[in-house]
Amino acid sequence: MNPRHFDAQAFLAALALGGPAAERATLALLRHYRPFLRARLHLAGVAAAAFEDLISEVFFKVVTGAHKLRAPAAFHSWVLTIADNELKAHWKRLGFERRLFAAPPPQSDAGDDCDDALALLERMPDEGASDHGLRLCLQGQMARFEREQDKRYACISLIAQGFDAREIGALIGRNYGATRQFMSECCAALMSYFKPCLGDEAGLGKKRGAAGRARSEA
């Protein structure tokens, strides 16, 4: 779920009512924002063991301070401010400041890989339509990718939630061009993990993309 599409006005109204309505609204908040916050902490270089404590603190401050927010349209920016403040406090407690991530090595553009990777991600949970062996292989490789490439996994998570280069760039402190390059590298890296699962399907996405461009240019 994309946190930008969270119904802040309904959340604030339900929270003001209290009782079961407030409980349901809080659960909706957790469902919408937890994946985003986890990805944000991944990209910031926070150790996975610290995720839940930091995320719980963010949610606590959002829920207890929501009554002070007068403009529902500012809700997402307000949540980001709370998350950033918690992150700064985390680094201060540890006694050091850390850059979000090292500059990625230059690679060729891999825009087609993002389309292919997202298409494969959409197929993974579809037990009815997907090939069972392919789905299990993709899931296994995705778990390996998360373990071995945590920052790139976080990047893929944001892309899958619908965030574009400008929005991701604002989160990680990079300009538009550098962010697009990083996103392309994340997608290319994920496709390299998926490739052993694809067999004869490998490369079909690029062929489809080339065919689509040819049609658009005709």
N, C-alpha and C positions, 0 to 999 in steps of 0.2 A: 504494500500500500504506500502511496506517495504522501509523505507528511504535508506537502503543500496543499493537498486536497482535504485535509482534516477540517471538519465543520466546527470551527472554534466557537462560533456563536451558539450553536446547540450545546457544545460542551460547557461553556460558561453558564448558560441558562440552567442546565441540568445540575451543575455543581451547586448553584445557588439554591436549588430546591432541596438538596440533601437527600438522605435516605437511599432507597434502591436506585433512583434516577442518577444520583451522584456516583454510586458504585458502578453502574453500567457505563457512565461517561468516562470514569477513570480507566476502566478496562479498555474502552475504545482508544483512549489516549495511549495506553501501553502498547496496544497492537499496532497503532499507526507509527509511533515514534521509536520503538525499540530497535528495529532494523536500521533505521537511519542513524541513531546514536551509536550503535555498535560499529557501523561503517566509519563514522566520524572518528571514533576512538582508535580504530584500526589504522586509519590514515595518519593520525597524529602520533603513532608509535607507542601507544599505551599497551602495557602488558595485558594479555587476555584475562589474567587473574584479577585485574582491577576493574574490569568492565562493569560487573553487576553493582559494585558499591557506588561507582560514579554515576551510573544510569539511575540507580535508586535515589540518589541524592538529587539529581536533576528532576525526576518525577515528583519527589517530595516538595521541592521548592515551587514547581509549577502548580501543583494542586493546592498548596497552602497559600500561595501568593496570587492565585488567579483572580481573586475578588478585587484586587487592586488594578487589574487591567481594564481600561475603559473602552478600548478600541479592538474588537475582535480581529480586524484586518491586520493588526500588529502582532497577533499571537505567535506566528511562526518565527518572526524576527526576535521576539521576546524569548522564546524557547532556545533559540540559537545563542542568545546572549547569556542565558543561564548556563547552557552547556559549555560555552567558551570560558566562562568564569570558573566553573568547576574544574575544567582542564588546566587552567592557569594555576589554580590552587593545588591541584595534584602535583604539577611540576615543582611548585614552590615547596611542597611538603617533602618531595624527594631531593630538593636542594640543587636542581639544575634545570636549565632550559634546553629544549631539544627542537631542532628543525623538524618540519612535518615529514619529510623524506628526502633522501639524497636525489640529486638530479639524475633522471633516467638516462642510460646510454642512448646515443642517437641511433635510430632505426628507420627503415623505410616506412611510409604510411601504410597502415593496415586497416583502413576504414571498412573494407568488405568483411574483415574478421569479426567486427562488432555485430553486423547483421547476422552472420552465420552463428556466432556464439549465442546471441539472444534467441535465435530460432531454436537452437538445440536446448537451451534452458527451458523454453516453453514446452518442449516435448517430454522433458524428464518426468514431471509428475503425472503425465497422462497414461495411466496404467492400461486403459482400454485400447487406445489407438497405437501406442508405441510398441516397438519390438522389445520384448521383455529383456533379452540379453543386452541390447543396446542401452536401454534405460539403466540397467544395473551398472554397466560399464561407465556410462556418463556420470552417474551418481558417485561411483568410486573415485573417478578421476577428479570430480569437483571437490570431494572431501580432501583428496591429496593436494589439490591446488590451494585450498584454504590453509592447509598445514604449512605448505612450503612457500607460498607466495601471499602472505597475509595482507600486505598493503595493496597488491594488485587485486586480490579477492574483494577487498573493501571497495576498490574502484569499480569493479564489475557490479557489486551490489548496488551502488549508487546509480550506475548506468541503467540497470534493470528496473530501478524504481522510477526512471524517467527523468533524472537530472541531466541537464545538458552541460556542455563544456564551460560555459560562463558560470553556471551555478557551482559546478565542481571546482572550478578555478578559484572562486571566492572562498570556498571551504579550505582549500589547501594552499592558498597564497601564491598561485602561479598565474601568469598571463594566459590569454586565450590560446595562443599558439602552442605554448608549452603544455598546457592542459590537454589539448587535442592530441598532441604527440603521446603524452602519458596514457591517455585513454586508449589510443590505438595499440600501444605496446601491451597494455593490460589484456585487451581482446586477443591480440596475437598470441600472447603467452597462454591464455586459456585454451585457444584452439590447438596449440601444440600439445596440451594435455588431452584434449578430446580426440586428436587425430588417431591414436591407436584403436579407438572404439569404432571408427567410421568405416574402415575398409574401403569398399568400392564407392562409398558416399563421399570420401575425402575429396575436396576440391569442387564439389558440385555447387556449393554456395557461390564461389567466385565465378563459376561458369554462368550461374543464374544471374549474378549481378552484372556480368559483362553483357549478357543477352538483354537484360533490362535497359542498360545504357544504350545499347545499339538500337533498341526499339524507340527509345525516347529521342535519339538523334535522327531517326529516319524521317 
